[in-house]
């Protein structure tokens, strides 16, 4: 299951589990007063904060992902804004994964709020996959949280199972089979399919493909030409029950950490430097969890009224230490200022977002330890000790001096689209 295959399976035995309004539902689960209320989880709750997770009730009132908080409050004046709580969401994710792994060893978390489960090898144990899906829903309610809802899609492959999970929300259960796939596709738009956005829709339209039904009944050659890549053939495979998406998400091309900053936050440059530091420490945590070092680093800074700053470089030695990365980025920004005779700091009060990306990974077992001096070896051992304590007793149990912040401006963040911040050992 860790590798892509072109296995054709006609039986609907792949489940896609999608937790509905996950961050918001976790908050409502732990705080009874929030239940039934429209709430919006934000990275920060200033007026220019961004809604990253509206509750089901908020969605029903017109609140959408990505809205600025001041705009969201105009649409829904009784909206309750809450700052994100990553540790809480990781805990619930781990508990949900434990429920899923009772049924199959072939469970892959696709994100903090999604997972795919293959029951193809469990036909004798679970002859009725619909009943399995119903039991999973009930066990999540009983053992993880009675206010947590999920939509489950069942299909012959992961792509169609994901599509099925999107059809009925919240708390849905939909199955796609060879017998009903055409009728399902006739009711949908191209952009309802996972992975098809406006640009791809326009390409397909130019080729005479206007609906998901048209897509399914096009030839691989036509789809490859329309998409101008092999992705066109993949669409053909997916819609004809072949599996090309069932792979683990542990092999990273890159890891990224990004933060938007409000007008209030960027009044003091120190706040922005603290944000950059915490982004580097977030990447350190991910690298430590995956036992990786990186060789390539990218940094980008966006401004309110000027072109962005972008930096990309290779490190002399593989790096994992977040504070070392932070100081390298600072040194390079200062050198850039001096080289181009720029008066203002690279990170200044016009900054609206900061991002750091690391890539070109090397497994820590393959890093030649003799390239490090004793101080590096001691630092590496100390980091491992710190994270061992954090994992065992909680993230707030121990902190380095560098992590201390008077205003918690750069608190821990977590994204929907990855499980990079989740320690798989917690639910293994």
BAZA-404160 format. One record per atom (N, C-alpha, C): residue in one letter; x, z, y. Coordinates in steps of 0.05 Angstrom, whole numbers, plus 5000, padded with zeros to 4 digits. Each point is the difference from the previous one (the first is absolute). Layout:
N
AXZY;...
//
This chain:
428
X501650004976;X498450005024;X501750005025;X502550054998;X501750005023;X500949735009;X499449804984;X500849735007;X497549825002;X500149805018;X497949815002;X499849844974;X497649944992;X499649834976;X497949795007;X499749814982;X497949815002;X498150034977;X499650254992;X498150064978;X497249945009;X498549864983;X497249955006;X498350204984;X498350145014;X498350194987;X497149965010;X498249964982;X497349945008;X498250255001;X500950214986;X498550255001;X500650165026;X497950115011;X500450165025;X500950284992;X502650055000;X501150264992;X502150105019;X500249895024;X501750105021;X498350135022;X500750255007;X498550155020;X501650025026;X498849965022;X501250055026;X498550235014;X501450225005;X498750235011;X500850025030;X498050005017;X500550005029;X498550245012;X501550205009;X498950245012;X498849925028;X497550075004;X498649925025;X500750185023;X500949885023;X500750155024;X501650254993;X502349954986;X501450214986;X501050225018;X501549945021;X501150215018;X497750175011;X498049865010;X497750145013;X498550174979;X499749894976;X498550154979;X501650254991;X502749985000;X501650234994;X499550225020;X499949925026;X499550205021;X497250124997;X498049844993;X497350114996;X499850174975;X501749944980;X500050164976;X501050285005;X502050025017;X501250275005;X498650155023;X498349875015;X498750135023;X497049924999;X498450194990;X497149954996;X498649925026;X501050115023;X498749945025;X500249705007;X502049864990;X500449725006;X498249814983;X498850114979;X498449834983;X497549905014;X499549744996;X497749885013;X500449915029;X502350075011;X500749945028;X501749755001;X499849855022;X501849785004;X502850105009;X502049964984;X502750095007;X502049775000;X502150035015;X502149805001;X502750134997;X501449934979;X502850094996;X501849835016;X501850125016;X501849865018;X502850114996;X502049845006;X502850104999;X500350225022;X498849955023;X499850215021;X497349965014;X499050215013;X497350005010;X499849985031;X502249905012;X499849945029;X498149765004;X499349955025;X497949795004;X500949724991;X502649964999;X501049744991;X500850004970;X499350224987;X500550014971;X498449794985;X501049934977;X498749784984;X498650124976;X497649904995;X498550094976;X501249874975;X501050154982;X501149894976;X498250054976;X498050175002;X498250054978;X497350115010;X498049835004;X497450105007;X498550094975;X498450215002;X498450094978;X497849804994;X498650034978;X497849834993;X497950025022;X499550245010;X498050045021;X500849865026;X502750005006;X501049875024;X499749704998;X500649894976;X499849714995;X497149915005;X498150174991;X497249935004;X499250005029;X501550135017;X499550015029;X501649795015;X501549834985;X501449785013;X503050055005;X501150224990;X502850065004;X501749854979;X501949855010;X501749844982;X502950085001;X501449954979;X502950054999;X501449855022;X501850145014;X501649885021;X498950045028;X497650105003;X498950055027;X501650225014;X500549965026;X501050225016;X498050225003;X500950245000;X498250234999;X498150005024;X501049935024;X498250005023;X497749804997;X500649764987;X497949814995;X498150094978;X501150134980;X498350114978;X498150215011;X500950175018;X498250205012;X497849895016;X500449765012;X497949875015;X497849904981;X500949904977;X498149904980;X498550234986;X501450224995;X498950234986;X500850255014;X498550095020;X500850235016;X500450264984;X498650034978;X500350254984;X502249974978;X501649795002;X502249964981;X501950245001;X500950104976;X501850224998;X502849894994;X501950015019;X502749904994;X501750224986;X501549924980;X501850184986;X502749874997;X502150175003;X502749894994;X500549994970;X501549804992;X500549954972;X501550234987;X499550044975;X501250224984;X501249894974;X502349875001;X501149864976;X500350174976;X500950255002;X500350164976;X497450044985;X497850035015;X497450034988;X499249754984;X500549765011;X499349754987;X501749954976;X502550075001;X501849984977;X499050184977;X499250245007;X499050184979;X497549894986;X498149905016;X497649894988;X500649754983;X501949835010;X500849764986;X501150084972;X501850204999;X501250094975;X497950104981;X498050155010;X497850104983;X498349784989;X499549805016;X498449764991;X501649854978;X502649975004;X501649864981;X500050144973;X500050275000;X499950154975;X497449944985;X497849985014;X497549924987;X500249734987;X501149805015;X500249734989;X501849984976;X502250155001;X501949984978;X499150134974;X497750145001;X498950104975;X498949774983;X499349785013;X498749784987;X501949784991;X502349985014;X501849784994;X502850075010;X502049904985;X502850025009;X500649775020;X498349815001;X500449775016;X498450025026;X500950185017;X498750055026;X502249955022;X499349835019;X501949945022;X498750085026;X501150195015;X499050045028;X500749775017;X498149885013;X500549785018;X500450095029;X498950235006;X500350115027;X499250294997;X500050155022;X499350285000;X497150044991;X498349795004;X497150034994;X499049794979;X501849864986;X499249804981;X501850014975;X498849934978;X501649994975;X498649794982;X501749884983;X498949814980;X500750114972;X498149974982;X500250114973;X499449784980;X501749964980;X499649804979;X499150134975;X497649944990;X499050124975;X500049794978;X501549785003;X500049794980;X500950104972;X501850195000;X501150104975;X498450234988;X497750065013;X498550244992;X497149924991;X499849764988;X497349914993;X498650184979;X501550104981;X498850174980;X499350285011;X501650095019;X499550275012;X497849995020;X500049785017;X498049985021;X498649734998;X498149974981;X498649754997;X498349925025;X499150205015;X498349955023;X501450095026;X501249805014;X501650075024;X498250095023;X497549925001;X498250095021;X499650304997;X499750104976;X499750294995;X502550145009;X502449884995;X502550125009;X500050035030;X499249795014;X500050005029;X498150225010;X497750034988;X498150215008;X501250284996;X501450034977;X501350264994;X502250065021;X501549805007;X502250045020;X498850095027;X497849875008;X498750085025;X499150294999;X498950084977;X498950274997;X502350204999;X502249944986;X502250194999;X501450035026;X500249795016;X501150025027;X498350195017;X497349974998;X498250185014;X500350294991;X500150044973;X500050274989;X502750145003;X502249854997;X502650134999;X501749965025;X499549805015;X501649955024;X498550085025;X497549905003;X498550075024;X497249874999;X498050175004;X497349904998;X499249815023;X501650005022;X499449825022;X501749744999;X501649974979;X501749764998;X498549794984;X499749765011;X498649784987;X502049784995;X499549854979;X501649764995;X498349774991;X500949765006;X498849764990;X501849894978;X498949924978;X501649904977;X499149724994;X501949824998;X499549734991;X501249964972;X498549854984;X500949944973;X500049704996;X502249904988;X500349714997;X502149944980;X500449744992;X502149944981;X502950025011;X500350005027;X502750035011;X499950175025;X502350085010;X500250195022;X498849895026;X500549745005;X499049875025;X496950015001;X498749924978;X497149995000;X498950284999;X501450194988;X499150285001;X500150115028;X502149935015;X500150085028;X497749885016;X499549744995;X497849875014;X497350144993;X499750074975;X497550134992;X499750275013;X502250155004;X499850265013;X499249995029;X500549775013;X499349965028;X497149925004;X498649924979;X497349895003;X498050215007;X500250244989;X498150215005;X501450255009;X499750085025;X501250245011;X497950145017;X500150275000;X501650184984;X498850054972;X501750124983;X499150104974;X498949784982;X501249765001;X499049784985;X501249974972;X498749844984;X501149934973;X499149724994;X501849815000;X499549724997;X501749884978;X498949834984;X501549874979;X499949695003;X502349874997;X500149715001;X500949914972;X498549814989;X500549904973;X500049695001;X501049874979;X499849715000;X497149905003;X498150164991;X497249925002;X498950015028;X500950195017;X498750035026;X501849925023;X502549924995;X501949965022;X499149795020;X498849784990;X499149795019;X497850115019;X498250144989;X497850115017;X501150205020;X502050164992;X501250195018;X501449855023;X501649804993;X501649865020;X498349845020;X497749904991;X498249855018;X498950175022;X500050274997;X498950185021;X502150095020;X502549924996;X502250105016;X501249795019;X501450095020;X501649835017;X502949994991;X501449795008;X502849994992;X501650245008;X499450105024;X501550245010;X499250264986;X497949994983;X499450234984;X502050044977;X501549794993;X501950024979;X502550145009;X501050194985;X502550135008;X502349805004;X501350025023;X502349825005;X499349755016;X497549955006;X499249765016;X499150095027;X501749945020;X499350065028;X499349745014;X499750025027;X499149775015;X501849754997;X502650045000;X501949774998;X499749854973;X499950154978;X499749884974;X497249874997;X498050135012;X497349884999;X500149725013;X501349985023;X500149745014;X501549794984;X502150084986;X501449814983;X498249904977;X498650194988;X498249924978;X497749835010;X498950065023;X497949845012;X500849715004;X502549965009;X501149735005;X500249844974;X500250154978;X500149874974;X497349974987;X497950075015;X497349974990;X499050234983;X501450235002;X499350244985;X498850205020;X497450064997;X498550165020;X499050274989;X499950024974;X498950254988;X501850094977;X499850254992;X501550094976;X499249834975;X497549914999;X499149844977;X501649735000;X500349885024;X501649755002;X502950064991;X501050235008;X502850074993;X500350014970;X498250134987;X500150034970;X499949734986;X498549815011;X499649754987;X501849775011;X502150085014;X502049815009;X502349994980;X501449784999;X502349984981;X502450155011;X501850084982;X502450135009;X501749835019;X500049744995;X501549825017;X498949995029;X497349995002;X498750005026;X500550265015;X499950224986;X500550265013;X502950045008;X501849904984;X502850025007;X500649835025;X498849775002;X500349835024;X498750125024;X497650124997;X498650125022;X501550245011;X501250164983;X501450255008;X502949945007;X500949764992;X502849925005;X502050194986;X499250114978;X501850174984;X498750054973;X501650144983;X499050064973;X497750205001;X499650135023;X497850195002;X497349874994;X499849745005;X497649854993;X499450014970;X502149964984;X499650024971;X499250284992;X501150205014;X499350284994;X497050055004;X498949875021;X497150035004;X498549894976;X500949774990;X498749884976;X500250194976;X502450114996;X500350194977;X498250245003;X499950125024;X498450245004;X497149964994;X498949775010;X497249944998;X499249904972;X502049954983;X499549924973;X501150214980;X500150255010;X500450234983;X502850044989;X501949865013;X502850054993;X501150225017;X501950154990;X501150245014;X502649935013;X500150015026;X502549965015;X500550235019;X498350215001;X500250215019;X500550274989;X500150034974;X500350264987;X503050074999;X501050115022;X502850085000;X500250265015;X502050154994;X500550255014;X501149955027;X499550185018;X500949965028;X502550175006;X501650054979;X502350175004;X502549855008;X500149744996;X502349845008;X499649905028;X501350135019;X499649955028;X501849795011;X498949825016;X501749825016;X501050145024;X498350185011;X500850165023;X498350255002;X500950195016;X498450235007;X499950015031;X497750065011;X499850005029;X498550255010;X500750085024;X498650225013;X499649925029;X497650025010;X499349925027;X498250195013;X500250035026;X498350185015;X499249895027;X497449995006;X499049955027;X500350265017;X500549975025;X500250235018;X498149975023;X498750215007;X498150005022;X501350035027;X498549965021;X501150035027;X500950295004;X498550194990;X500750285002;X502750064986;X500449884977;X502450064984;X502549875013;X499749775013;X502449875010;X500850085028;X498750205011;X500850105026;X502850134999;X500750104977;X502650144996;X501649844979;X502349895007;X501649844982;X500850164975;X500450275003;X500750174978;X497949974978;X497449995007;X497949964981;X500449754983;X500949795014;X500449744987;X502450014981;X502150135009;X502350044982;X499350164976;X498450215004;X499150164977;X498449834980;X498449825011;X498449824983;X501849824984;X502149885012;X501949844986;X501450164978;X500750245006;X501350184980;X498250054977;X497550065005;X498150064978;X499449764983;X500149765012;X499749754984;X502349974981;X502450065009;X502449994983;X499850204978;X499050245006;X499750214979;X497849934980;X497949865009;X498049904982;X501249804980;X501749825009;X501349814983;X501950144981;X501450205010;X501750164982;X498550124977;X497650115006;X498350114979;X499349804979;X499249765009;X499249794981;X502449914983;X502349975013;X502449924985;X500850224979;X499850255008;X500650224982;X498249994976;X497449975005;X498050004979;X500549784979;X500949775010;X500449774983;X502949974991;X501750195007;X502850014992;X501549755009;X499549925025;X501149765011;X501750055025;X502049835004;X501449985026;X499449725011;X500449965026;X499649745012;X502549905013;X500149735002;X502349875013;X499349865026;X497449935004;X499249855023;X497850165015;X500250005027;X498250155017;X499049825022;X497450025007;X498949875023;X498650215017;X500149965026;X498750175019;X498649835021;X497550065006;X498649855021;X498550205018;X500149945026;X498750165020;X498349825018;X497550065003;X498249845016;X499450155026;X499749845021;X499650115027;X497449915011;X499250135022;X497549945013;X500049745014;X502249945015;X500149775018;X502649844998;X501349994977;X502549864997;X500549924971;X501749814995;X500649914973;X501050234982;X499649984974;X500850214983;X503050014995;X501050234992;X502750044991;X500049984970;X501849844988;X500249974971;X502950014992;X500650154979;X502750034990;X499949984970;X501949864988;X500349974972;X502950004992;X500850164980;X502850034994;X500350104971;X502449954990;X500850124974;X501850245005;X499650204984;X501750245002;X502649964985;X502250135009;X502549984987;X499950124972;X498550224997;X499650134975;X497150044994;X499150014975;X497250064994;X499250265013;X497550015011;X499150235015;X497450104990;X499750265000;X497550134993;X499250225020;X502050115013;X499650225018;X498649915026;X497750135005;X498349925023;X501450065027;X501450235002;X501350065025;X502449825005;X501449924979;X502149805004;X498949745010;X497849924988;X498649755009;X499250025029;X498950235008;X499150055028;X502349975019;X502350114994;X502349995018;X501249725001;X499949854978;X500949725000;X498349845019;X497350034998;X498249855017;X500450075029;X500550255007;X500550085027;X502649885010;X502150004984;X502649895008;X499749705005;X498549864983;X499649715004;X498449945025;X498050175006;X498449955024;X501750045025;X501850215000;X501750045022;X502049775004;X501149904977;X501849775002;X498649755011;X497549964992;X498549785010;X499650025030;X499350245009;X499650045029;X502649935015;X502250104990;X502649955014;X500849714999;X499649874978;X500749724997;X498549825019;X497350065003;X498349835016;X499550125028;X501550215006;X499950135027;X497150075008;X498750134981;X497250085005;X500050295010;X498750045023;X500050265012;X498450214985;X497549924993;X498350194987;X500650034970;X499250234988;X500450044972;X498349814983;X500949944977;X498549834982;X497350134994;X500050254994;X497650164997;X499450135026;X497949915014;X499350115026;X497050045001;X499150075024;X497250085003;X498049764998;X501149754998;X498349774995;X499549944971;X501350154982;X499849964972;X497250064990;X498949814984;X497350044989;X500050034969;X502249904987;X500250044971;X502949984992;X500650144978;X502750014989;X499849964970;X501749834989;X500049954971;X502849984989;X500350094975;X502549984986;X499449894972;X501649814991;X499749884973;X502750024986;X500050084974;X502449994984;X499649834976;X502149864991;X499849824977;X502749974987;X500349814982;X502449964984;X500850264986;X498350084981;X500350264987;X502050004977;X501350234997;X501950054978;X499150264987;X499650004973;X499450244986;X502250205004;X499350265004;X502050205006;X502050034977;X499149944975;X501850024977;X502249795001;X499549785015;X501949785002;X501850025024;X499350185018;X501750045024;X502750124991;X502149875008;X502750104993;X500650255017;X499950234987;X500350255014;X502750035012;X502049854991;X502650035011;X500349885027;X497949865010;X500249895027;X499350225020;X498950224991;X499350225017;X502350205001;X500450125023;X501750235002;X498550254992;X501350234999;X498750244990;X497650085017;X500149955026;X497850075017;X497549844993;X500349754993;X497749844992;X498850104973;X501850074982;X499150114974;X498450265004;X501050175017;X498650255006;X497349955013;X499949815019;X497649935014;X497949904981;X500949824981;X498149894981;X498950224982;X501750184991;X499150224983;X498050185015;X500650055026;X498250175016;X497349885004;X499949735004;X497449865003;X498450034975;X501349974977;X498550024975;X498950284996;X501550205008;X499150284998;X497650055018;X500149905025;X497850035019;X497549874989;X500149764989;X497749864991;X498950124974;X501850114984;X499150144976;X498350245007;X500850155021;X498550235009;X497349915012;X500149795016;X497649895013;X497949924978;X501049854980;X498249904979;X498850234984;X501550214996;X499050224984;X498250195015;X500750065025;X498650215015;X498449905024;X500249745006;X498549895023;X501949905022;X499049795015;X501749865019;X500950185023;X498450215006;X500650175023;X501750244993;X500750034974;X501450244991;X502850025013;X501449785001;X502750005011;X500449765018;X501350035022;X500649795019;X502950025009;X501249775004;X502650005014;X499550035030;X502050095014;X499750045029;X499149745013;X501049784991;X499349745011;X497049934998;X498650134981;X497249944996;X498250185017;X501150205013;X498450185016;X499249865026;X497550035007;X498949885024;X498050195013;X500450055026;X498250195013;X497149915001;X499649735003;X497349905003;X499049844976;X501649984979;X499149854976;X499149725007;X501449885019;X499249745010;X500349784980;X501950034983;X500549794980;X499450114972;X497750104996;X499250114975;X500149794978;X499950104975;X499949834977;X497749815001;X500449754992;X497949804999;X500049874972;X497949874993;X499849874975;X498149765003;X500649784986;X498449765003;X498249954976;X497949855005;X498249924978;X501449814981;X501549815011;X500949784984;X502350054982;X500850244995;X502250064983;X499850274987;X501650034980;X500250274987;X502850105003;X501449905019;X502850075003;X500450295008;X498050125012;X500250275008;X499050204979;X499249894977;X498850174980;X502150044977;X500550244993;X501950064979;X498649964973;X500749794986;X498749944975;X500450214979;X502150165002;X500450224981;X497850205000;X498550025022;X497950205003;X497749944981;X499649754993;X497849934983;X500849854975;X502650014994;X501049854977;X499050124973;
//
